[in-house]
Amino acid sequence: MNKTELIDQIATSADISKAAAGRALDATVEAIKDALKAGDTVSLIGFGTFYVGERAARTGRNPRTGNTLEIKAAKSPKFRPGKGLKDALN
């Protein structure tokens, strides 16, 4: 399912226009991004939790030259599915 199909599904389920469903989806995604940038977690009961994972700095190797290089520490978005989502799939 892509974004357009998701917007169609939201519009049908909520009985709203596709334009309103698109704005609602965009606002939801933006709110999740803003919360993660601020270091917060976003928990949707029955669906799951979005949170920020941290990777420590480490030493890597360039596969072409074999030279070692330092890879900086990084933050990455993570998702942990909730019980309701897991149960829906099984």
Buried (B, 14 or more C-beta within 10 A) or exposed (E): EEEEEEBBEBBEEEEBEEEEBBEBBEEEEEEBEEBBEEEEEBEEEEBBBBBBEEEEEEEEEEEEEEEEEEEEEEEEEEEEEBEEBEEEEE
